């Protein structure tokens, strides 16, 4: 049977027990500590991270992008970590290819 098309009627007793169990409200809550971003396509791209300082919670967040390490405002997470339109993707890929080929315009850095 296709796992995607199962209903409650298809579950065995053990699976029904799991489905009916009650968990505390905070069971699914977590504190975000870091984000990994892929910039590019499935064929090529670049990874970088946003990480909260683990030793000093008041120190905030940092972006780690190759040799660039800078402070980061977590309020920017939605804008910095979610995809964009195809035009932005095309521009980003072109920029990455230029950087890879050593054709980086100093104004871009």
Buried (B, 14 or more C-beta within 10 A) or exposed (E): EEEEEEEEEEEEEEEEEEEEEEEEEEEEEEEEEEBEBEBBEEEEEBEBEBBBEEEEEEEEBBBBBEEEEEEBEEEEBEEBEEEEEEEEBEEBBEBBEEBEEEEEEEEEE
